[in-house]
Amino acid sequence: MFDNLQSTLLDLTRYSNDDLILLRDRINEKLDDLTSINLETELINQLAQVKLLLHDVYGDTEQSASQKAALINSAASIIKELGKTQAEIHNAERVKTMERCLISCLKKKSLDFSEEFITLYEETLGAEL
């Protein structure tokens, strides 16, 4: 079974970019559920689709300027959202690193000091939620 599948799918060069995107989307539908969506990957995939569509219609004289502008705006929006998502991921990683360093430092202090900090920290986090 896999030998036939492998020989069929290994030569992806025979597929157009549009076909590959459709194939990837169908595979993702089968493999992913909503809890495992990677927003950054989804945005990158969406940007690739918009760029391909823009490439296809940009030189097409039958497509109106407003349709082309809408595609350009879509690409710009996706890039903006991707940048925002990447910044949020970076900030979350920095907070995790700071928390690890803080815990390491607290382990070196007295138990009372550490417990007081943890209590205050949890209260502050609870107030923000």
trRosetta pair geometry for C-beta under 8 A, 3 or more apart (Angstrom, degrees):
i j d omega theta_ij theta_ji phi_ij phi_ji
1 4 6.5 -65 -163 34 27 105
1 5 6.5 18 150 -11 64 113
2 5 5.3 -58 -143 44 39 112
2 6 5.6 42 158 -25 73 107
3 6 5.9 -54 -142 36 25 110
3 7 6.4 20 160 -14 61 107
4 7 6.2 -58 -147 38 27 105
4 8 6.3 25 154 -18 62 111
5 8 5.8 -62 -150 38 29 111
5 9 6.0 3 165 -1 68 116
6 9 6.4 -68 -135 46 24 95
6 10 5.8 34 170 -38 65 110
7 10 6.4 -40 -130 18 23 114
8 11 8.0 -95 172 35 23 90
9 12 7.1 14 175 -67 61 84
11 14 5.5 40 132 -3 103 109
12 15 5.5 -50 -169 29 62 114
12 20 6.5 67 -175 -103 111 115
15 19 4.1 -127 -170 91 99 127
15 20 5.1 123 118 -57 126 83
15 23 7.0 -19 -169 -10 160 143
16 19 4.7 99 52 6 76 101
16 20 7.0 -139 95 -5 41 86
17 20 5.6 -54 -147 37 34 112
17 21 6.4 35 155 -21 67 103
17 52 5.4 -158 118 -120 128 134
18 21 5.9 -54 -149 34 30 110
18 22 6.5 28 153 -15 64 106
18 52 6.4 167 -76 155 74 141
19 22 5.8 -57 -149 39 32 110
19 23 6.1 34 152 -21 66 108
20 23 5.5 -53 -145 38 31 114
20 24 6.2 34 155 -20 65 104
21 24 5.7 -51 -146 36 30 111
21 25 6.4 33 153 -20 63 105
21 45 7.6 141 -143 -170 94 90
21 48 6.8 -172 -103 114 120 111
21 49 5.6 131 -165 -94 149 89
21 52 6.8 -140 -29 23 151 161
22 25 5.7 -54 -149 35 31 113
22 26 6.5 29 154 -17 65 105
23 26 5.9 -56 -150 36 31 109
23 27 6.4 29 153 -18 65 106
24 27 5.7 -55 -147 38 32 111
24 28 6.1 33 155 -20 66 107
24 45 7.1 -149 120 -138 135 125
25 28 5.7 -54 -145 37 30 112
25 29 6.5 37 153 -25 63 102
25 45 7.9 140 -79 169 83 135
26 29 5.6 -48 -151 28 33 116
26 30 6.9 27 152 -14 62 104
27 30 5.9 -61 -158 38 34 108
27 31 6.1 11 155 -6 70 116
28 31 5.9 -67 -135 48 31 99
28 32 5.1 -2 -179 5 74 121
29 32 7.1 -49 -103 46 14 90
32 36 5.5 -141 -147 79 80 105
32 37 6.2 79 179 -82 132 68
33 36 5.8 73 56 17 70 101
34 37 6.0 -25 -158 -19 42 115
37 42 6.0 13 -178 -42 103 136
38 41 4.0 50 93 16 114 115
38 42 6.5 164 85 -16 58 85
39 42 5.5 -55 -144 38 33 113
39 43 6.2 34 157 -20 67 105
39 85 5.5 -146 114 -139 116 142
40 43 5.9 -55 -150 35 29 110
40 44 6.4 28 152 -18 63 106
40 82 6.9 90 -140 -143 68 79
40 85 5.3 -179 -85 128 79 132
40 86 6.6 92 -118 -74 119 74
40 89 6.9 -6 -57 -38 135 149
41 44 5.6 -55 -148 37 33 112
41 45 6.3 33 153 -18 66 105
42 45 5.7 -54 -147 37 31 111
42 46 6.2 32 153 -20 65 107
43 46 5.5 -53 -145 37 32 113
43 47 6.2 35 154 -21 65 104
43 78 5.8 161 -167 -169 87 89
43 81 5.8 -150 -127 103 135 106
43 82 4.5 171 136 -86 139 90
43 85 6.3 172 -2 20 156 154
44 47 5.7 -52 -148 35 30 113
44 48 6.5 34 151 -21 63 103
44 82 6.8 99 -67 -120 66 132
45 48 5.6 -52 -151 33 32 113
45 49 6.6 33 151 -19 64 104
46 49 5.7 -53 -152 34 33 112
46 50 6.5 30 152 -16 66 105
46 78 5.5 -156 106 -128 109 136
47 50 5.8 -55 -146 38 33 109
47 51 6.2 33 155 -20 66 107
47 75 6.5 86 -142 -139 78 74
47 78 4.5 176 -82 129 87 139
47 79 6.7 94 -116 -66 130 69
47 82 6.7 -10 -45 -45 140 144
48 51 5.8 -55 -145 37 29 112
48 52 6.4 30 155 -18 63 105
49 52 5.9 -55 -149 35 30 110
49 53 6.4 27 154 -16 64 108
50 53 5.6 -56 -147 40 32 111
50 54 6.0 35 153 -22 66 107
50 71 6.1 164 -170 -165 91 83
50 74 5.1 -153 -134 112 139 114
50 75 4.8 -178 125 -78 133 81
50 78 6.3 173 17 2 150 150
51 54 5.6 -52 -143 37 30 113
51 55 6.3 35 154 -22 63 104
51 75 6.4 93 -71 -113 71 126
52 55 5.6 -52 -148 34 31 114
52 56 6.4 31 152 -20 63 105
53 56 5.6 -54 -150 34 32 113
53 57 6.3 3 162 2 67 111
53 71 6.0 -145 107 -133 106 130
54 57 6.4 -71 -140 49 27 92
54 58 5.6 43 163 -51 67 105
54 68 7.4 93 -140 -149 80 72
54 71 4.5 164 -90 145 90 132
54 72 6.8 104 -124 -71 132 61
54 75 6.4 -13 -40 -44 150 137
55 58 6.1 -36 -132 7 22 117
56 60 7.1 12 141 -26 61 126
57 60 4.8 -63 -151 30 51 125
57 63 4.4 75 -173 -52 105 170
57 67 6.7 -89 159 122 147 114
57 68 6.2 -159 119 -92 109 82
57 71 6.7 146 63 -21 129 161
58 68 6.3 100 -112 -134 57 118
60 63 4.4 69 92 -1 109 108
63 67 5.0 -110 -177 78 94 132
63 68 5.9 105 127 -51 118 93
64 67 4.8 100 60 3 80 100
64 68 7.2 -147 99 -1 46 86
65 68 5.6 -56 -151 40 37 112
65 69 6.1 39 151 -22 69 106
66 69 5.5 -50 -142 37 33 113
66 70 6.3 40 154 -25 63 102
67 70 5.6 -48 -149 31 31 114
67 71 6.8 32 151 -17 61 101
68 71 5.8 -53 -155 34 35 111
68 72 6.5 34 149 -18 66 105
69 72 5.5 -52 -147 37 36 113
69 73 6.2 37 152 -19 67 105
70 73 5.6 -53 -146 38 31 112
70 74 6.4 37 151 -23 63 103
71 74 5.5 -50 -148 33 33 114
71 75 6.5 34 153 -18 64 102
72 75 5.8 -52 -151 35 32 111
72 76 6.4 32 151 -19 65 106
73 76 5.5 -52 -145 37 34 112
73 77 6.3 36 154 -21 66 104
74 77 5.7 -54 -148 35 30 111
74 78 6.4 29 154 -18 64 106
75 78 5.8 -56 -149 36 31 110
75 79 6.3 31 154 -19 65 106
76 79 5.7 -54 -147 36 31 111
76 80 6.3 34 153 -21 65 106
77 80 5.6 -53 -148 35 31 113
77 81 6.3 27 155 -15 65 107
78 81 5.8 -57 -146 41 31 109
78 82 6.1 35 153 -23 65 107
79 82 5.6 -53 -145 35 30 115
79 83 6.4 33 154 -19 63 103
80 83 5.9 -55 -153 34 29 111
80 84 6.5 29 150 -18 63 107
81 84 5.5 -53 -147 37 34 114
81 85 6.2 36 154 -20 66 105
82 85 5.7 -53 -146 37 30 111
82 86 6.3 30 155 -18 64 106
83 86 5.8 -55 -145 37 30 110
83 87 6.4 31 155 -19 64 106
84 87 5.8 -55 -150 35 30 111
84 88 6.5 30 152 -19 64 105
85 88 5.7 -54 -149 35 32 112
85 89 6.4 32 153 -18 65 104
86 89 5.7 -52 -147 36 33 112
86 90 6.3 36 152 -20 65 106
87 90 5.6 -53 -147 37 32 113
87 91 6.3 31 154 -19 65 106
88 91 5.7 -54 -145 38 30 110
88 92 6.3 32 155 -20 64 106
89 92 5.8 -55 -148 36 30 112
89 93 6.4 30 153 -19 64 106
90 93 5.8 -57 -152 36 30 111
90 94 6.5 31 151 -20 64 105
91 94 5.6 -52 -149 34 34 113
91 95 6.5 35 153 -20 66 102
92 95 5.7 -51 -149 34 33 112
92 96 6.5 36 151 -20 64 103
93 96 5.6 -51 -150 34 34 114
93 97 6.5 35 152 -19 65 104
94 97 5.6 -54 -150 36 33 112
94 98 6.3 33 152 -19 66 105
95 98 5.6 -53 -147 37 33 111
95 99 6.3 35 153 -21 65 105
96 99 5.7 -55 -149 36 30 112
96 100 6.5 32 153 -20 64 103
97 100 5.8 -52 -150 33 32 111
97 101 6.5 30 152 -16 64 105
98 101 5.7 -56 -150 38 33 111
98 102 6.1 34 153 -21 66 108
99 102 5.6 -54 -144 37 31 113
99 103 6.3 33 157 -20 65 104
100 103 5.9 -54 -148 35 29 110
100 104 6.5 33 152 -21 62 106
101 104 5.6 -55 -152 35 32 115
101 105 6.5 29 152 -16 66 105
102 105 5.7 -55 -149 38 33 109
102 106 6.2 34 153 -22 67 106
103 106 5.5 -52 -143 36 32 113
103 107 6.6 41 154 -28 62 100
104 107 5.9 -50 -157 24 30 115
104 108 7.4 23 148 -15 58 104
105 108 5.8 -61 -163 33 39 111
105 109 6.9 33 146 -20 69 107
106 109 5.6 -57 -150 33 42 111
106 113 7.5 -158 -145 110 78 93
106 114 4.3 108 178 -119 103 99
106 117 6.2 -130 -114 64 126 146
106 118 7.6 97 -168 -50 158 95
107 114 7.3 69 -76 -103 31 145
109 113 4.5 -81 146 82 125 134
109 114 5.6 154 80 -53 104 89
110 113 4.6 93 61 7 86 104
110 114 6.9 -156 93 -5 44 88
111 114 5.7 -58 -146 39 32 111
111 115 6.1 29 158 -18 67 109
112 115 5.9 -57 -144 39 27 108
112 116 6.2 29 156 -21 63 108
113 116 5.8 -57 -150 35 28 112
113 117 6.5 26 154 -17 63 106
114 117 5.8 -56 -151 36 30 110
114 118 6.3 27 155 -17 66 108
115 118 5.7 -53 -142 38 32 110
115 119 6.2 35 157 -21 65 106
116 119 5.9 -54 -148 35 28 112
116 120 6.4 24 155 -14 63 109
117 120 5.8 -61 -150 41 30 108
117 121 6.0 32 154 -23 67 110
118 121 5.5 -54 -142 37 30 115
118 122 6.2 28 159 -17 65 106
119 122 6.1 -57 -147 37 26 107
119 123 6.4 25 155 -17 62 109
120 123 5.7 -56 -147 38 30 112
120 124 6.2 30 155 -19 65 108
121 124 5.8 -57 -149 37 28 110
121 125 6.4 27 154 -16 64 107
122 125 5.7 -53 -144 39 32 111
122 126 6.1 35 155 -21 65 107
123 126 5.7 -54 -146 37 29 113
123 127 6.4 31 154 -22 63 105
124 127 5.7 -53 -148 33 31 112
124 128 6.7 28 153 -18 62 106
125 128 5.8 -59 -152 35 33 111
125 129 6.7 31 153 -21 66 104
126 129 5.9 -54 -150 30 33 109
